[in-house]
Amino acid sequence: MGIRSNSNKLKKQKAFFLDRDGTVIKHFELMRSSAELKLLPRASQAIKTMNDNGFLVFLVSNQPVIARGLATPKEVEVIHDNLKEKLRQSGARIDAAYFCPHHPNADVKKYRIKCNCRKPAPGMILKALKKFNIDPKKSFMVGDAMIDVVAGKRAGLKTVLVKTGPGHALDENFKHIKPNFTVKEPLLEWNIDQFKRHGVSEFFINLHHLPEVIQNYFGDGSKWGVKINYNLEAEILGTAGGAKSFEGKIGDLFYLIYGDMVSLIDYTTMAENFWTKEDPIGMQRTKLTDD
């Protein structure tokens, strides 16, 4: 099991809470069988990255199929078990799956209640926060609908809205709510935009995974008003090896990052501090806010 002891009261854990349909798997209206389950592209890779960086990972989903009498809680659990197994085969791990069976207009009488677990209510998240001693300030809610964002915010999490699913009919009720992050483009594109704002006009990209896809998408960078240079790695060289590939082509001041990371660091200030101090290496911490 990947879950660390929930009796550890000394150190708070961090976690990602993921919506299921349209976020981890392809949206299927009222899914009631594992035969309808299909992972979204790169979902397992993303979850493995969360695992590798010390985050617990939880599913939190509304399951109206139960309220409508189309599936039992046990049948939903079987779907989740199969999903966990698919992810496990790719080296990724879901630590626990929570789901809400209720609906205010449920066909099954015992589920016809207004509960505190059906998103946008935060009940499922709050339950996991308490059980696994999770720090909400270091944790994230990711989903394709505004009800996911609202649930995350109500639980004190940072929120990420993705454009991989259809959203939810109730989203119109929350137009005034904004997620901390909206992912509607490749993270590398997001990073190029961020660095361009800090005056960076030329990029050197080391390619290993899906090189043709990346080059076809970004081209020479002219679409973004920058210049992009590429190097194809025959094998993964690591951070220092990647930088060495462009030795002689980069100047005295350059930023070295992972292209699939998200950062809110003020890189202009970081560079200024670096040049005004004698330290050979600079590091900056940033605090996430709701601004």
N, C-alpha and C positions, 0 to 999 in steps of 0.2 A: 504494500500500500504506500501511496505517496504522501498521505496525510501525516503531518507531524503531530506530536502529542497535544491533545486539546487541554491537557492538565497543566501545560506550561504557562504559568501566570506571570513569569518574569519577562518574557519577550513576546511582544505582539507579532503576529504573522501578517503577511500581505497576501492579497488575493485578486484574481480576476473573476468577475461574475459574468457569465455569458448567456445571452438569450439563445434559444435553440434554433427554431425555424427561421431561415433567412439570415442567420448569423454564423452558425456552425454547419448546418445542413441546408440543402435546397428547400425552399418553402414548398410544402405540400398541404393543400387545404384539408384540415381535419385528418391528419395522419393517424392510422390505426393499425399499421403493420410494418414490420421491419423491411419488408420488400419495397416499401416506398421511401426508404431512407437512403439518401445520397449526400455524401460530404461535399461541401463547397470547395472549390479549388484552393489549395494551400491552407485550408483550415487546420489540418493536422500539424503542418509546419509551424503555424502561428502558435498553436497551443503548446507544442514542444518547446518553443522559444520561451513561453511563459514559465513552463516547468523548469527549464534550465536556468532561469533567472530567479528561482526561489519563490515563485508565486504559487499558491494553491489555486486551483481552477474549479469553478462550480458552474453547473447549468442551473438556470432559474427560468422556468417557462410556465405560461398558462396553458392548461390542457382542457379546453372546452369539450373535447371528444368524450371525456368522462361525464361531464355535466349533461351532455346530450344522450348519454347511454350508448354511444357508439363504441366505446372501449372501456375496459375496467382499469383501475389503478395498476393491477398486476400486469396487464398487457402493455401499459405505458412503461412500466419498469423493465419489461423485456426489451422494448425498443431502446431504452437507455442502456441496457446491458450490451446490446448489439453495437450501439454507437461507441461505447467505451472500448469494446473489443476492436472495432475498426481503427480507432485512434491508437490503441495499444500496438497494433501491428505496424504502425508508422512511428513508434517510439514516443507517442504523446499520451497524456494522462488526464482524465477527468477525475477529480478527487471525490466529488459527490454530485448527485443530480436531484434538484428540488423541483417539484411541480405543484401547481394549484389546480385542484379538480372542480373548483366552485364556479358558479356563474349566477348572477342575480335573476336570470330567466331560465334556469336549468330545467330540462325535461325530467331529470331524476330529482325527486323531491328533496332527498337528504343533502344534495349539493346546491340547492336553491337558497343561497344565503349571500349576504354582503359581508365578505371576509376581509381580513387584513393581509392576505397573502397574494391575492390576484393583482398582478401588476396593472395599474401604476402604484398600488400599495406596496410597501417595502418589506412585508412580513417574511418572505423567504430569505431575503438578504440578511435581515436582522437576526433571524434564527441561526444562520451560519456564522455571522459575526460573533455571536455569543458562544456558540458551541466550540468554535475553533480558535477563539481568542485572537480575532483579526482586528487590525488597526484600519478603520475606514479611511483615514487620511492617506494611507499608502496603498489603497485598493481602488479598483476600477470596475465599472459596469459597462458592458459592451452590448449593443443591440442595434437592430435595424429600424426600431420604432421609437417614437417619443415616449411611449409608456415605459420603455426600458430606461430612458434618460431620467424621467420623473421618479421612477422607483429608486434608481441609483442616487439621485440627489437627496431624496427623502431619507435615505440611509446614511448620508454623509460621504458618499463615494464621489470620485471624479468620474465623469461620464464620457463615453465615446459612441457617437452615432455613425454607423456604417451604412453604405448604400448597396448592400448585397441582397436585400430582401424587399418586400413590398410595403413594409411598415404596418400600421394598424389603423383600423377604422376610427379609433378614438384619438388619433394623433391631432386631428383638427381642434381638439379641445385644449391643446397645449402649445399653440403657436407662439406664445410669449416666453416659453421656456427654451433655453439654449444649452446645448451640450458643451462640455469643456473642449472637446475635439470632434470634428466631423471628418471622417475618412471617405473621401469620394474620388481619390486619385492615388496612384502609387506613392508610397512613402518617399521614394527617391525623388519624385517630382515635388513633393512637399518640401523636402530638404533643399532642393535647388532653389525654390521660391524663397525659402527662409534666408539662405546665404546670399542670394541676389539682393535682398533688402539690406544686407550688411556690406554691400559693395563688392561682392565676389562676382567676377565676370567669366572666369575660366574654371572648368572642372576636369578632373582626371579620374576616370572610373575603372576600377579593376573588375573584370567580369569572370565569373566561373559558372554560376547557375543560370540557365536560360539566357545565354549571351545574345542570341539572335533576337529574342523577344525584346530585350532591353534596348539593343541598338536600333531595332526597327521602330520602337516607340519614341525614343529620344533623338535619334538622328545626330546631327551635328550641334544641336542645342539652339539653333536659330529661332525655333518656335518660342523659346523662352528668353530670347535676347542675350544668350550666353554662348560660349564656345565649350564643346565637350570633346575630350580626348578619351580613347579607350585602350585598355590593355587586356588581352585574353590570357588568363592563367591556365596553364596546362594542369596544374594541381594547386590546391589551396595554399597560398603562401603566408597567410596570417597578416596582421596589421603592418608590421615592419617590412615584410617581404613585398607587400602591395605597394608601400611607399617607395621602396627601392626600384620598383619597375619604372617609375617616372623620374628617377634620378637624373639631374641635369636639365630637366624640363620645367621644374617648379622653382620658384624664387625662394627668398629667405623667409618669408612669412606664408604659411599655409595651414589650413585646417585639415585634420585627418579624422574622419568619422566613419561609422558603419552606415551605409546608405539606407538600411531598413530600420533605423532607430528614430525615435521622436524625442526632440529636446526643445525646451523653451529658453535655453541659455542665450543671453545677450552677447553674441560673438564679437560685436564691435568693442564693447567694454572689456571683454576678455583679452582681445588683442592689444588694446591700449594698456591694460595692466601689465601684460607680458613685456611690452617694450619699455615700460617705465620702471620695471623692477629687475633685479639682477638674477632672479631665479631662472634656471634653464627650462623649467616646465611650469606651465600655468594650469590651474584647475579652478573652476567656478561652480558653485552650487546655486541652484535656483529653487524657489518655492512656488509650488503650484497654487494658483488662486482661482477664484470664480470670475475674475475680470475678463 
